[in-house]
Amino acid sequence: MTIRTAILGYGRSGSTMHAGAIEANAPFDMVAVCDIDPERQRQARERFGCAVYSDYRQMLEREDLDLVSVITRSDQHCEMACDCLRAGKNVLVTKPWAVDAAEGQRMIDAAQASGTRLFPWLPARWGSVFLRLKEIVDAGTVGEVFLIRRAVFSFATRCDWQTERRHGGGYLLNWGPHIVDPPVLLAGSPVVSAFAHVRQVINPGDGEDVFLALLTLADGTIVQAEYNIAVEPLPEWFIQGNRGTIIATGKNIRICRNTPVQPDDPTRYGDMTSKDAETIEERIDGAIYGDQNVVYAEVAAALEQGTPFAVCPEDALQLSRTFDAIRTSGETGDVVRL
Ligand SMILES: NC(=O)c1ccc[n+]([C@@H]2O[C@H](COP(=O)([O-])OP(=O)(O)OC[C@H]3O[C@@H](n4cnc5c(N)ncnc54)[C@H](O)[C@@H]3O)[C@@H](O)[C@H]2O)c1
């Protein structure tokens, strides 16, 4: 089967990550590209020899498409995706798929009404370090996990639409899919409440460039998810179980196992140190934020065989609800229940 595919939004991400994965995966055939920028249209025509459009509604009318990948600015995703779904096309939407949960629900409703498939893009779920951490945690290597800290730091500024709220900018939506979703998935329990600080510190515009959220999950696990500005970063993962700690920095994982002991003589501090300490170090290959070729191969399998895709629209909706709760908590200072 050939999957007749179009990219809507052939900018930085559309022309690299998505066009590259469509090119690399045999079932996909790039039939059309839509971008309002004539230079981007020229590049797409030269690369794929495909039809190019500046008006996506015209593209939907004229082209027989199995899949549209929506890779425009974040505030444009919902309306464009809904139009594509109503036109009977399956849709992949990049992250953040929506600016809030109401938009997410609209896309789900549009897909259900037209009987089409909706593929939210959460590539960090395929991240190499994340997948290895999940194996380690699921094997019970550090006992029962009760606290996961996930953080990403940088000391750079940007000055494009990603700094403007009216365009769906701000780092909660931009980085949150990579930072908030994986630890919640790792714990395997839904978020029930959020308490957060959300600040704009060094970027221009009006979008936040810092967030620090404390999430409580239904099983009691605490997730601390943070994007912050720092010259020297903390570890990107810090996972605490009742039998040890896992730390991940870049592609390096350190598992520190330890068994607390009951002291024979509680007055002797020496007896209170834990025993059977063991440290295991691993270096993980592969893409930390997920390999787009692998994700597209799974989209192809889902379209060809009608199988479920690893990211259900309901998962993405729950993530949008969590972002809404983080934002509201940041504005009010209250704990927000989902
Ligand atoms: N790791 C990832 O998954 C990842 C990485 C980068 C960006 N993204 C996401 O991809 C999206 C795009 O980001 P980007 O950095 O590529 O932005 P960008 O500004 O480089 O690209 C957006 C493109 O959309 C085009 N466009 C604008 N209005 C249009 C319209 N009405 N019709 C057709 N085209 C139109 C623009 O001309 C531009 O080429 C964002 O939502 C971003 O969050 C995801």
The ligand as a Gaussian input file, in Angstrom:
#p B3LYP/6-31G(d) Opt

LIG

0 1
 N       10.770000      17.551000      18.444000
 C        9.645000      17.908000      17.852000
 O        8.718000      17.128000      17.775000
 C        9.508000      19.317000      17.310000
 C       10.649000      20.062000      17.030000
 C       10.491000      21.341000      16.506000
 C        9.211000      21.866000      16.310000
 N        8.110000      21.113000      16.605000
 C        6.763000      21.665000      16.414000
 O        6.536000      21.869000      15.024000
 C        5.696000      23.018000      14.817000
 C        6.387000      23.948000      13.823000
 O        7.591000      24.423000      14.398000
 P        8.767000      24.964000      13.470000
 O        9.898000      25.259000      14.371000
 O        8.954000      24.084000      12.308000
 O        8.102000      26.354000      12.989000
 P        8.364000      27.135000      11.628000
 O        7.872000      28.520000      11.870000
 O        9.784000      26.948000      11.184000
 O        7.433000      26.382000      10.560000
 C        6.073000      26.634000      10.409000
 C        5.787000      26.689000       8.920000
 O        4.378000      26.845000       8.744000
 C        4.185000      27.728000       7.642000
 N        2.828000      28.311000       7.717000
 C        2.377000      29.328000       8.498000
 N        1.069000      29.570000       8.250000
 C        0.683000      28.682000       7.289000
 C       -0.534000      28.433000       6.612000
 N       -1.635000      29.139000       6.875000
 N       -0.560000      27.450000       5.692000
 C        0.566000      26.721000       5.401000
 N        1.738000      26.923000       6.011000
 C        1.812000      27.887000       6.943000
 C        5.292000      28.750000       7.788000
 O        5.540000      29.448000       6.581000
 C        6.461000      27.878000       8.223000
 O        7.215000      27.427000       7.107000
 C        5.463000      23.631000      16.189000
 O        4.208000      23.247000      16.682000
 C        6.584000      23.037000      17.045000
 O        6.224000      22.929000      18.414000
 C        8.236000      19.841000      17.082000

